[in-house]
Amino acid sequence: MIHKYKRLVLKTQNTILSAALILAMANGVNAILGFVKSRLLVTYFGDSTELAVFYTADRIPNLLYSVLVVGALATVFIPVFTTIYKKDKERAWSTASTMINFTMVLFFIIGSLIFIAAPQLMRLLSIGKFGEYEIYLGTGLMRVMVLAQLVLVGSSFVTSVLQSFRYFFIPALAPIAYSIGFILGIIFLSPNFGIFGPALGVIIGAVLHLCIQLPLMKQVKYRLTFSFNFYKNGTTEMFKLMPARIGSVLINSLTATISNSLAILVSTSAVVHLKFANQLQFFPVYLVGFSLAHASLPTLSEEGDNKNLGKFKRTFITSLHQMMFLVIPASMILFILRVPMVRIVFGATTFSWEATIKTSYALAFFALSIFAQSGIYLVTRAFYALKDTATPVKLSALTIIIDVALSLLFVWYFKLGVWSIAFSFSITSILYFLSLFIFFIKKIDGLGKSELLIPITKISYAALFMGIFLYLPLKLLDQFVFDTTRTIPLIVLTVVTGVVGTVVYLLLTWLFKVEEVELLYKLVRRLKFKKGTNLIATTTIGTREEIR
């Protein structure tokens, strides 16, 4: 048994779908833990001002982490390191050492400035709506959470190294360890430390995030040194790609930060409603969109180096169709079942019916762009695989201007609710995805229109019919069968309705001969355990050609 699970941990994932499966499973568990975290926060703090301050204080540390890690490591590091490692291992490890050392020093400097300027930052983020006590509370929370990000920066570098060697299993468990630390902080520290309990839980989670990955670094025979060699390795190549990528991440993070501040203009509790709605709608994006896009990056990076982009195009189209096959029906489920979903996940006694309705409205408008948000992850990574980080950031800069303008118009001028911020986000996400896609097609000299659009059209029609078979059972069962004022009947109603809708969707995609449903059926059959095999070994499938 020990040998079997050791093989599971140490086995590499050599196809996109096998890597995506690992990431999706882990992301799914982590997303569920995220809902547990939110439910616990609601149980302890409701949609109070304290919780709004906590989420607001987290914006700057989260922004710093996103810029340095997501911008510098997660996407820029892997393509460059992978390319160099195939030619010169020593040079690759020298590049890795320089990159992590530079990033850690830079984080320490910027983090120190944030630590000092925390009161001023809280006043800026709250747009003058927080009183002195809230500013004082937010200052302390921000300082605690920025310390946790220092550990996460180092740990995320370890993640990038392991994923470069196609180790996805243990790195996928790291966010789960982080969430467990967060939950421990809420449960055991909140009774004595109040809202600082979750903040301390962030530190615990960051340490667990790092510790679970360190043992596997021996497997890749890492050779890290405390050097700053900027000229004799591939660091300069990373630095050339980083500004545009960091700019893109900075813009995306600023969008979330600005949305948080605009929500404060509606009310302090609106911050919590927007956060919870975004968390629910991001579940399929994170589970499917991010997983498939992130798993495809190493393969796209290898195929993008070739002059003939035929394999690159096939990999991209296959990944896109697999993604749309899963996220489009997921968005329909969230749109139709938004109220019961919010009630099940966040419906603590301290979360009022009014809060539930406002959160569900925001969720409905977020759900409109789930397909675009997911697609953005894939298209941007395709750009990065082609060593083009400038195009996504230029288009992103334009869309954030539109997003902020629309949100200000809705909230400031028309005095609309927090749902309008979600609506603005969806409009700009769709615009960003479409513009990215158009520029990407031009860059690779086109894609087959029929091969690209026909499967997506079939999936969309199936999802529309699915929506009807979600709505009708929901209304009929709610009115005549289940007493949804109670939790168990509410859960049963949601599950039954979701199953009916999903069965209709799978049946229609089968009738429409959508190839992705055939992949799904074959994948399920391959998931069966056989003697002498394990889950990873039986699911190493990727393109349609491979599964055939």
Secondary structure, DSSP 4 states (H G I P E B T S, - for coil): -HHHHHHHHH----SHHHHHHHHHHHHHHHHHHHHHHHHHHHHHHTT-HHHHHHHHHTHHHHHHHIIIIIIIIITTHHHHHHHHHHH-HHHHHHHHHHHHHHHHHHHHHHHHHHHHTHHHHHHHHTTT-S-HHHHHHHHHHHHHHHHHHHHHHHHHHHHHHHHHTT--HHHHHHHHHHHHHHHHHHHHHHHHHTTHHHHHHHHHHHHHHHHTTGGGGGGGT----S----SSSSHHHHHHHHHHHHHHHHHHHHHHHHHHHHHHHH-HHHHHHHHHHHHHHHHHIIIIIIHHHHHHHHHHHHHHTSS--HHHHHHHHHHHHHHHHHHHHHHHHHHHTHHHHHHHHH--TTS-HHHHHHHHHHHHHHHTTHHHHHHHHHHHHHHHHTT--HHHHHHHHHHHHHHHHHHHIIIIIS---THHHHHHHHHHHHHHHHHHHHHHHHHTT---HHHHHHHHHHHHHHHHHHHHHHHHHHHHHHHHT--TTSHHHHHHHHHHHHHHHHHHHHHHHHHTT-HHHHHHHHHHHHTS--TT--TTGGG---SHHHH-
